[in-house]
Amino acid sequence: MKELKEYVRSIPDFPEPGIIFRDVTTILQDADGLALSIDGLRAEIKDLEYDLILGPESRGFIFGVPVAYAEHKPFIPVRKKGKLPCETVSMDYDLEYGKATIEIHKDAIKPGDRVVIVDDLIATGGTIEAITKLVESLGGEIVKIAFVMELEGLKGREKLAKYDIASLIKYEGK
């Protein structure tokens, strides 16, 4: 079996010149790559005490749900504004070219819940920073944030410096 990094397709000059796009879909398209990613994420949280796993739409669902299933933990979805049917709390955050809003059901996290966040990629860290604020506003405690990939050149880890962060694959650039 190959290393997990070998399952990632790198596409130069996408979406603009000078950027190397790291395509996570090639991990998903290979049973061994998918197994390595899920097993790797599970290994990052194996010795932790936590109550639930949370992931943002949509790739956080893809990686978070199988981890939650394998660990027999609940999974809490974080969605784009207007996608959840019950009472929500929301958080605005900055994108490269604008703003976005994420939401979580108000009753999804109880005070004292210990939370693991799972997502595919940390770039600038803006989305996950907004999620941590939502979790903490509901009284939850972030015990770990686990990513499949990290683009170190975008310094997202700096926004999340007070949290325990793990990345299975790290790329130096953007």
C-alpha positions in Angstrom: 0.0 0.0 0.0 1.2 3.5 -0.9 1.6 6.4 1.5 -1.5 8.6 1.9 0.2 11.5 0.2 0.6 9.4 -3.0 -3.2 9.2 -3.4 -3.5 13.0 -3.7 -3.6 14.4 -7.2 -1.8 17.7 -7.5 -3.0 20.0 -10.2 -0.6 22.9 -11.1 -1.9 26.4 -11.9 -5.4 25.8 -10.6 -7.5 27.8 -9.9 -4.9 30.4 -10.9 -1.3 30.5 -12.0 1.2 29.6 -9.3 -1.2 27.6 -7.2 -1.0 23.8 -6.8 -4.5 22.4 -6.2 -4.4 19.4 -3.9 -7.3 17.2 -5.0 -8.8 15.0 -2.2 -11.2 13.2 -4.5 -8.4 10.9 -5.6 -8.1 9.7 -2.0 -11.8 8.9 -2.0 -11.7 7.2 -5.4 -9.3 4.5 -4.1 -10.3 2.1 -1.4 -6.8 2.0 0.0 -6.5 5.8 0.0 -9.9 6.1 1.7 -9.0 3.5 4.3 -5.6 5.2 5.0 -7.3 8.5 5.5 -10.0 7.2 7.9 -7.6 5.0 9.8 -5.2 8.0 10.1 -7.8 10.3 11.4 -9.0 7.6 13.9 -5.4 7.2 15.1 -5.2 10.9 15.8 -8.1 10.7 18.3 -7.6 7.1 19.7 -6.5 8.1 23.2 -8.8 11.1 23.6 -11.9 11.4 25.8 -14.6 13.0 23.7 -18.3 13.0 23.2 -19.0 13.7 19.6 -17.4 14.4 16.2 -18.4 17.5 14.2 -17.6 18.3 10.6 -18.4 21.1 8.1 -20.2 20.8 4.9 -19.3 18.9 2.7 -16.0 17.2 2.9 -16.0 17.3 6.7 -19.1 15.1 6.3 -17.2 12.7 4.0 -14.4 12.1 6.4 -16.1 12.8 9.7 -19.1 10.4 9.4 -17.0 7.2 8.8 -14.8 8.2 11.7 -17.8 8.8 13.9 -19.3 5.5 12.8 -16.1 3.5 13.5 -15.7 5.2 16.9 -19.4 4.8 17.7 -19.8 8.5 18.4 -22.5 10.9 17.2 -21.8 13.1 14.2 -22.9 16.8 14.2 -23.1 18.5 10.8 -22.1 22.2 10.3 -24.0 23.6 7.3 -24.2 26.6 5.2 -26.8 29.2 6.2 -30.4 28.1 5.6 -29.8 24.3 5.3 -30.7 23.1 8.8 -34.4 22.7 9.6 -34.5 23.5 13.4 -33.4 26.4 15.5 -29.8 27.2 14.8 -26.9 29.4 15.9 -24.8 31.0 13.2 -21.4 32.5 12.7 -20.2 34.8 9.9 -16.6 34.5 8.6 -14.4 35.9 5.9 -13.7 34.2 2.6 -10.9 35.1 0.2 -13.5 37.2 -1.8 -16.4 37.9 0.5 -18.2 36.5 3.5 -20.0 33.3 4.4 -22.2 32.0 7.2 -22.3 28.6 8.8 -24.9 27.2 11.2 -25.3 24.4 13.6 -28.5 23.2 15.4 -28.8 25.0 18.7 -29.4 21.7 20.6 -26.6 19.8 18.9 -24.0 20.6 21.5 -24.6 20.6 25.2 -22.5 22.5 27.8 -19.5 20.4 28.7 -19.6 18.3 25.5 -16.0 17.4 24.4 -15.8 17.9 20.6 -13.5 16.6 17.9 -13.7 18.5 14.6 -12.8 16.6 11.4 -12.3 18.2 8.0 -10.4 17.5 4.8 -8.2 20.5 4.6 -6.9 23.4 6.6 -5.9 26.4 4.4 -6.5 29.8 6.0 -8.3 28.4 8.9 -11.3 30.7 8.7 -14.0 28.1 8.5 -12.7 26.1 11.4 -12.1 29.2 13.4 -15.8 30.1 13.0 -16.8 26.5 13.9 -14.7 26.7 17.1 -16.6 29.9 18.1 -19.9 28.2 17.5 -19.0 25.2 19.5 -17.7 27.3 22.4 -20.8 29.6 22.3 -22.9 26.5 23.0 -20.6 25.5 25.9 -18.7 22.8 24.1 -15.0 22.1 24.5 -12.7 21.5 21.4 -10.4 18.6 22.3 -8.9 18.0 18.8 -9.1 19.2 15.3 -8.0 16.7 12.7 -7.4 17.3 9.0 -6.5 15.0 6.1 -4.3 17.8 4.5 -2.7 21.1 5.5 -1.5 23.9 3.3 1.2 25.3 5.7 1.9 28.3 3.5 -1.5 29.8 4.2 -0.9 29.7 8.0 -4.3 28.5 9.1 -2.8 26.8 12.1 -1.9 30.2 13.5 -5.6 31.2 13.8 -6.2 27.9 15.7 -3.1 28.0 17.8 -4.8 27.4 21.1 -6.2 24.0 19.9 -4.7 20.6 19.5 -4.4 20.2 15.7 -3.3 17.2 13.6 -2.9 16.9 9.8 -2.2 13.6 8.1 -0.5 15.3 5.1 1.4 18.7 5.1 2.3 20.7 2.1 4.7 23.6 2.5 3.1 26.0 0.0 -0.3 27.3 -0.8 
